[in-house]
Amino acid sequence: MAGRVDLDGNPINPFTICMIGAGGFIGSHLCEKLMSETPHKVLAVDVYNDKIKHLLEPATLTWADRIQFHRINIKNDSRLEGLIKMADLTINLAAICTPADYNTRPLDTIYSNFIDALPVVKYCSENGKRLIHFSTCEVYGKTIGAFLPKDSPLRQDPAYYVLKEDASPCIFGSIEKQRWSYACAKQLIERLIYAEGAENGLEFTIVRPFNWIGPRMDFIPGIDGPSEGVPRVLACFSNNLLRREPLKLVDGGESQRTFIYIKDAIEAVLLMIENPARANGHIFNVGNPNNEVTVRQLAEMMTQVYSKVSGESSLETPTIDVSSKEFYGEGYDDSDKRIPDMTIINKQLGWNPKTSLWDLLESTLTYQHRTYAEAIKQAMSKTTAN
């Protein structure tokens, strides 16, 4: 840690970070990185700390004076402003971000992603504190290419589907398609942050993650989350594989996505944290355009990888098709492709992702099998016995 310098060769002085949502998937990996590789302090704010317990236990007292957990619900806790004032930088990760909730809980989704974020932006702006706010690639909505005729050669032109922070429009479905409540709320808070920067001098960086995946993502229904819960695609497919059930492909699994390993993405975030002169005022796509697959291809690849890491044979019928209405409920809609343009982050921070899709799936599914296989066997044997 000694002698750390930024990208311009300037020494990096230790500072204090107020991390809201520190107990989640991204927050837990970011806390690990900060504790093991930097001298910075973290005020970890969340309602749960299960995913960072290993950083708070006595065995890890090597950094006990550098991480403090504060059990706070940012909806209604007056302590939040005090923590933001104590810190040099606030990172806001708090959000409802599972597509199954956008239809069934649109009000909660809008409140969580817009209303609850308002005080965070306000406190940072009023107290002259820097803010790194986590948005989503969903703010882009559908690509321009999605509206071209199916046989149009323009569909092959990157200009119609590669998503650029400073040029691509945000195209959402109609209002009754409530799936877009999340994207719309996230876009509105982005616009508010940008306006605070332009009018009141708020120092900000906005992060747009493109499908970050890895260990500790979401939950496995009935094991460390609600039985009826529907997590995002990686955890959904992991749950099916662990239970030896066919993977459910929504509307044939034709949507295309890019996936990036959480550890690659966290490298990008650390560069933003430690290089404010290069990161302030920017919106950054953080994804891996080389790891693009359809959801059906992802299911096929995960089936192969899981068979390798678990030693179990694949099912005779590894996938089944379900309609989006059946899986997500009324009001579901989707984007066709999500490919990030990497020009800005590469120019500003010199960052590129490294891990291939196969390697990140092998690492993640090894973790899923090691963590959940036995618990699921026990849960299933109890159900059979009853």
URUR-V307935 format. One record per residue. N is the residue number from 1. PSI is psi in whole degrees, -180 to 180 (none if undefined). OMEGA is omega in whole degrees, 0 to 359 (* if undefined). Layout:
# URUR-V307935
n	psi	omega
N	PSI	OMEGA
N	PSI	OMEGA
This chain:
# URUR-V307935
n	psi	omega
1	-22	183
2	142	173
3	30	178
4	137	178
5	156	178
6	-174	185
7	-17	179
8	10	176
9	7	179
10	143	178
11	142	178
12	115	177
13	144	178
14	141	175
15	174	184
16	133	182
17	126	169
18	111	183
19	109	181
20	122	187
21	26	183
22	-23	184
23	2	181
24	-171	182
25	-58	182
26	-45	182
27	-40	182
28	-40	179
29	-37	180
30	-41	176
31	-45	178
32	-47	182
33	-46	182
34	-40	181
35	-42	188
36	-23	188
37	-7	183
38	167	176
39	7	187
40	156	176
41	150	179
42	126	168
43	100	188
44	114	184
45	126	177
46	170	174
47	-21	178
48	152	176
49	16	184
50	-41	186
51	-10	176
52	11	180
53	-39	182
54	-19	178
55	-15	185
56	-9	184
57	156	181
58	-31	181
59	-22	182
60	32	184
61	-2	176
62	-27	178
63	26	183
64	-33	182
65	0	183
66	-5	176
67	128	177
68	135	178
69	131	177
70	112	182
71	97	186
72	134	169
73	115	189
74	-9	177
75	-38	193
76	44	182
77	118	185
78	-11	181
79	-16	186
80	-45	182
81	-39	179
82	-40	179
83	-39	178
84	-38	178
85	-35	181
86	-23	187
87	160	174
88	-29	185
89	139	173
90	133	174
91	120	181
92	110	179
93	-6	188
94	131	180
95	152	161
96	119	186
97	40	174
98	122	186
99	-32	180
100	-26	181
101	-22	186
102	-36	178
103	-46	189
104	-25	181
105	56	183
106	-34	179
107	-49	178
108	-39	182
109	-45	181
110	-43	179
111	-47	183
112	-42	189
113	-13	176
114	-63	186
115	-47	183
116	-22	180
117	-17	184
118	-48	180
119	-35	180
120	-47	180
121	-43	182
122	-48	182
123	-40	179
124	-44	183
125	-46	183
126	-30	183
127	8	177
128	37	181
129	145	179
130	146	181
131	129	166
132	114	185
133	131	179
134	117	176
135	-134	183
136	154	173
137	-14	179
138	-19	181
139	-22	178
140	-25	182
141	-131	182
142	156	178
143	159	175
144	-38	181
145	-28	181
146	-21	184
147	-1	177
148	155	175
149	146	184
150	-34	184
151	11	182
152	130	177
153	-20	179
154	-21	178
155	-20	179
156	-9	183
157	119	182
158	-26	181
159	-22	184
160	-6	180
161	-18	177
162	133	190
163	121	183
164	133	184
165	-38	188
166	8	184
167	-34	186
168	137	175
169	164	176
170	112	187
171	108	182
172	162	176
173	180	181
174	166	188
175	-37	181
176	-12	173
177	87	191
178	-8	176
179	-27	183
180	3	178
181	-38	180
182	-52	182
183	-40	182
184	-43	179
185	-41	180
186	-38	179
187	-40	183
188	-40	179
189	-34	174
190	-45	182
191	-37	178
192	-46	179
193	-45	180
194	-41	179
195	-39	177
196	-36	178
197	-45	184
198	-41	188
199	-33	186
200	6	174
201	17	178
202	129	174
203	116	186
204	157	167
205	135	177
206	131	181
207	130	175
208	96	180
209	139	174
210	91	175
211	70	175
212	127	180
213	155	181
214	-175	179
215	147	177
216	13	179
217	129	176
218	-132	186
219	166	172
220	117	185
221	133	177
222	-8	180
223	-60	174
224	27	176
225	172	183
226	142	182
227	-37	183
228	3	183
229	149	177
230	99	179
231	-174	179
232	175	195
233	-41	183
234	-47	181
235	-35	176
236	-51	181
237	-39	177
238	-44	180
239	-46	178
240	-44	181
241	-43	181
242	-33	182
243	2	182
244	49	176
245	153	176
246	146	177
247	132	183
248	120	180
249	114	182
250	125	181
251	42	175
252	0	179
253	34	184
254	-19	179
255	145	180
256	140	182
257	156	169
258	144	182
259	141	180
260	143	180
261	136	183
262	-38	184
263	-35	174
264	-47	183
265	-39	180
266	-33	174
267	-42	180
268	-41	181
269	-40	179
270	-37	176
271	-39	178
272	-42	181
273	-45	190
274	-1	179
275	61	183
276	-35	182
277	-30	180
278	-21	187
279	-27	184
280	139	178
281	2	183
282	152	168
283	130	183
284	125	163
285	135	173
286	101	181
287	-175	179
288	95	183
289	-17	180
290	-15	183
291	52	180
292	132	176
293	161	167
294	161	178
295	-33	176
296	-44	178
297	-37	177
298	-45	180
299	-43	181
300	-41	181
301	-43	180
302	-36	178
303	-45	179
304	-48	183
305	-43	183
306	-37	177
307	-40	180
308	-47	186
309	-25	183
310	-20	184
311	6	180
312	146	178
313	156	178
314	156	176
315	156	177
316	-36	176
317	89	187
318	-24	181
319	154	171
320	149	179
321	136	174
322	154	178
323	154	179
324	-33	179
325	-43	180
326	-40	186
327	-46	186
328	-16	184
329	176	181
330	145	173
331	10	180
332	146	177
333	167	184
334	162	172
335	154	185
336	-50	182
337	153	174
338	91	179
339	118	182
340	135	166
341	134	187
342	10	187
343	-47	188
344	-47	182
345	-33	179
346	-41	181
347	-44	186
348	-40	189
349	-4	180
350	29	187
351	141	172
352	142	176
353	155	185
354	-34	196
355	129	179
356	161	181
357	-43	180
358	-47	183
359	-41	182
360	-32	177
361	-38	179
362	-45	179
363	-44	183
364	-45	183
365	-27	172
366	-45	177
367	-46	182
368	-44	182
369	-46	181
370	-37	186
371	-36	193
372	-20	190
373	-46	183
374	-43	180
375	-39	180
376	-40	177
377	-47	181
378	-44	180
379	-41	181
380	-35	179
381	-35	175
382	-42	180
383	-43	180
384	-42	181
385	-35	181
386	none	*
